[in-house]
Structure formats: C-alpha cells, structure tokens
Amino acid sequence: LPVVFLALTHHPVYNKNREVIASALTTVDLHDLARVAATYGLDGFYVVQPLDDQRRLAADMIAHWQSGPGGAYNRDRAEAMALARLTASLAEAKDDIARRCGRPPLAVATTAISRPGAISYSAVRQTWTDGRPVLIVFGTAWGLADQAMAECDACLAPIVGPGDYNHLSVRSAAGIIIDRLLGRSDDDANQGR
Amino acid sequence: LPVVFLALTHHPVYNKNREVIASALTTVDLHDLARVAATYGLDGFYVVQPLDDQRRLAADMIAHWQSGPGGAYNRDRAEAMALARLTASLAEAKDDIARRCGRPPLAVATTAISRPGAISYSAVRQTWTDGRPVLIVFGTAWGLADQAMAECDACLAPIVGPGDYNHLSVRSAAGIIIDRLLGRSDDDANQGR
C-alpha cells in the first residue's frame, strides 16, 4: 500500500493581497481533512501552525474530539482525529515522516494556479512503486507562498474546470486531489485501471 | 455541454439516531458547494430548506455575498453565490429545473452507504448524451432519508476507501463526486479519455 500523508499548512501562505501570513485555525478544515485522511487510509495528517497560541488551540480541539467529550459523542470524529499531528513547520512534518518511515517523503505542493513544471497525478503515483512516502501539502487562506513551494519537491497540476473559476475550498480540493490519487471508482474498476 | 445542477438538502435527512429531521443551515456548506458548482461550470445550485426562518437566513447570507458587503469584499464568492437558488423542497427544485430546461432532470441521490441498484459514474454521464439535465442531490447531517431517495430516479455508488471509514463531509464529498463526473485530470488527457 502507498504511504501517504497530508499537511494542512497555515504558514507561509498568502492573504488576499499576496502578503505572506500565518493564518488562523479553521476548525472545520481540521475535521474535513482528517475525515479525508481516514476515508482513504492515509498514514497521517499534519497540521502545520507556527503560532504557539493557535497550535495550543489546535491541540485542545484535537484532544476534545479524540479523547474528550467530543470523542465520546462522535466516535467517527475521534477515529479521524487520531491521524492528526501538530507541527510548527513543514520541515518539522517532513522530519517526523522521515523518522516514522526511515526515509524522507516526496513533498508535493498543491496549487490552484498553473505553474511551469507541475507534475501529473500519475507521476505522483509512480513514486509509490519504490516505497517512498509521499506528503501532499495544502495551503490555507490564498494558498501556499513561494517559500513553501520551494520546500516541496514537486507541485501537482491544479484542478481546472471548463472556465476560469479556480476558487475551491481546501476542504473540497483536498477531497478531490486525494480521490484522484487514491480513489477507485466503479468506472475505474470497469476499465481495469 | 452537460447540464448539471447540485442540490444541498436539509430535509428529509437523518440525524445521528436515524430520525428524520430538517437540519440547520451550515454557512460553510453553501460556500463550498457554490464554489464546486462554479469551478465545474454547473448550471445551478439549489439549497433545499423547508424551515421558513432558516430559508430567510440563507437568503440573507446569499444576498450578503452576492450583492452586499461580502460581494464587494470578495468577488469570487459573489460569482459562486450567483448560482444559488433557494427552494422549500426537492420537488420544487426539480420543477424549477423543468421550467428552466424544458424537461425534468434525472435526479441522482448520493449516499455514503452501499445500496442495491446504485449506478456508476459513467451511467450518469451517459444520460448527458441525450441532453437531459441532471440533478445531483446531497444530504446534510447523517445523509438523505429514504423518502428523499424515493424522490430521486437513481442513487450513485458511494465513495469507498480501503477500509470501512465512510464519513466524508458533504463539502469534500461534493467535490469528489462532481470531479468524478465532470473533472478532467491531466492523466485523463494523457489517456485520451
């Protein structure tokens, strides 16, 4: 089985005016990405947040849903939240994967904007054949800043529709991208893919 | 081009204890599904909400983002929200599509649970060849109740991962399902699909 991790990055990302910021926690993002990770059998979900108070808030929230009253109320959320790990930086997430897997991951950035050299979904799947772990990196706010891109080994081609509109939420985009990489629809089965 | 609509249904849906309820509005659901609809060039997005006060709240929210201060602040949200229409029932949404398109849609339910007779993504795509509009119906809370299923013409096969976990948010699931139906990845292009 491929070894795949998700990262939800709160810094360095852009705001609306393309300034580099650390974004605030959005609780529904943590739930939704943890649920994507659990559905597709991923190996972990990193919440990358450099702000100490925001990281403490994330830790409280994860504990609430994993072992606190939230977990007792809704076991499905507890199961998903068990995949979450907090780090202060993307580098720390990559180091953690290297420790867990014995080798560093291929870090793959995601973007809503076409970039030269972006790689295909099948190219990412090919890295699995040699057993290297893969970390798919998502940005919050207006997306990963260039310095986050520079910390990744590759950038995945954006999701494009028939028009110019390219403003999916990270909640929807993460589902789509992980499904394209790992999902198997009945149609695929019919086509023997 | 295929004529496709989304519906986000707040009644009849199940709660945690499998009782039929009308669920409350979740503003992030409206944003995320509107953004999925805008990205994939859909023809409209119905918010099905039978509770008058909740429908008024939805109307206020849509107006805020479409023509109010929200729309001035973020034009991308205005563009997506322009696709939203409020109805009190699924039947009303189907009637509206019949009026707009000159024929009733094929209403396709979605579910997280395997059901006998569920149809494939390619089967839905085949209905497009004869020009019939398609309405993809999503449930809030714990999913569409049986009586909502009965109002649909077909039910789409669920998204399944390698394990048993099947608790995606409607925000992620809507992205995945619309992408499977309408998305074209670089890989597909390479494969000439």
Boltz contact constraints between the chains, C-beta under 6 A:
constraints:
  - contact:
      token1: [A, 28]
      token2: [B, 28]
      max_distance: 6.0
  - contact:
      token1: [A, 32]
      token2: [B, 169]
      max_distance: 6.0
  - contact:
      token1: [A, 32]
      token2: [B, 171]
      max_distance: 6.0
  - contact:
      token1: [A, 32]
      token2: [B, 172]
      max_distance: 6.0
  - contact:
      token1: [A, 35]
      token2: [B, 167]
      max_distance: 6.0
  - contact:
      token1: [A, 35]
      token2: [B, 168]
      max_distance: 6.0
  - contact:
      token1: [A, 35]
      token2: [B, 169]
      max_distance: 6.0
  - contact:
      token1: [A, 36]
      token2: [B, 172]
      max_distance: 6.0
  - contact:
      token1: [A, 38]
      token2: [B, 165]
      max_distance: 6.0
  - contact:
      token1: [A, 39]
      token2: [B, 161]
      max_distance: 6.0
  - contact:
      token1: [A, 39]
      token2: [B, 165]
      max_distance: 6.0
  - contact:
      token1: [A, 39]
      token2: [B, 168]
      max_distance: 6.0
  - contact:
      token1: [A, 40]
      token2: [B, 161]
      max_distance: 6.0
  - contact:
      token1: [A, 41]
      token2: [B, 161]
      max_distance: 6.0
  - contact:
      token1: [A, 41]
      token2: [B, 162]
      max_distance: 6.0
  - contact:
      token1: [A, 41]
      token2: [B, 163]
      max_distance: 6.0
  - contact:
      token1: [A, 76]
      token2: [B, 167]
      max_distance: 6.0
  - contact:
      token1: [A, 120]
      token2: [B, 186]
      max_distance: 6.0
  - contact:
      token1: [A, 120]
      token2: [B, 187]
      max_distance: 6.0
  - contact:
      token1: [A, 121]
      token2: [B, 185]
      max_distance: 6.0
  - contact:
      token1: [A, 121]
      token2: [B, 187]
      max_distance: 6.0
  - contact:
      token1: [A, 122]
      token2: [B, 187]
      max_distance: 6.0
  - contact:
      token1: [A, 157]
      token2: [B, 186]
      max_distance: 6.0
  - contact:
      token1: [A, 161]
      token2: [B, 39]
      max_distance: 6.0
  - contact:
      token1: [A, 161]
      token2: [B, 40]
      max_distance: 6.0
  - contact:
      token1: [A, 161]
      token2: [B, 41]
      max_distance: 6.0
  - contact:
      token1: [A, 162]
      token2: [B, 41]
      max_distance: 6.0
  - contact:
      token1: [A, 163]
      token2: [B, 41]
      max_distance: 6.0
  - contact:
      token1: [A, 165]
      token2: [B, 38]
      max_distance: 6.0
  - contact:
      token1: [A, 165]
      token2: [B, 39]
      max_distance: 6.0
  - contact:
      token1: [A, 167]
      token2: [B, 35]
      max_distance: 6.0
  - contact:
      token1: [A, 167]
      token2: [B, 76]
      max_distance: 6.0
  - contact:
      token1: [A, 168]
      token2: [B, 35]
      max_distance: 6.0
  - contact:
      token1: [A, 168]
      token2: [B, 39]
      max_distance: 6.0
  - contact:
      token1: [A, 169]
      token2: [B, 32]
      max_distance: 6.0
  - contact:
      token1: [A, 169]
      token2: [B, 35]
      max_distance: 6.0
  - contact:
      token1: [A, 171]
      token2: [B, 32]
      max_distance: 6.0
  - contact:
      token1: [A, 171]
      token2: [B, 171]
      max_distance: 6.0
  - contact:
      token1: [A, 171]
      token2: [B, 172]
      max_distance: 6.0
  - contact:
      token1: [A, 172]
      token2: [B, 32]
      max_distance: 6.0
  - contact:
      token1: [A, 172]
      token2: [B, 36]
      max_distance: 6.0
  - contact:
      token1: [A, 172]
      token2: [B, 171]
      max_distance: 6.0
  - contact:
      token1: [A, 172]
      token2: [B, 175]
      max_distance: 6.0
  - contact:
      token1: [A, 175]
      token2: [B, 172]
      max_distance: 6.0
  - contact:
      token1: [A, 175]
      token2: [B, 175]
      max_distance: 6.0
  - contact:
      token1: [A, 175]
      token2: [B, 176]
      max_distance: 6.0
  - contact:
      token1: [A, 176]
      token2: [B, 175]
      max_distance: 6.0
  - contact:
      token1: [A, 176]
      token2: [B, 176]
      max_distance: 6.0
  - contact:
      token1: [A, 176]
      token2: [B, 179]
      max_distance: 6.0
  - contact:
      token1: [A, 179]
      token2: [B, 176]
      max_distance: 6.0
  - contact:
      token1: [A, 180]
      token2: [B, 185]
      max_distance: 6.0
  - contact:
      token1: [A, 185]
      token2: [B, 121]
      max_distance: 6.0
  - contact:
      token1: [A, 185]
      token2: [B, 180]
      max_distance: 6.0
  - contact:
      token1: [A, 186]
      token2: [B, 120]
      max_distance: 6.0
  - contact:
      token1: [A, 186]
      token2: [B, 157]
      max_distance: 6.0
  - contact:
      token1: [A, 187]
      token2: [B, 120]
      max_distance: 6.0
  - contact:
      token1: [A, 187]
      token2: [B, 121]
      max_distance: 6.0
  - contact:
      token1: [A, 187]
      token2: [B, 122]
      max_distance: 6.0
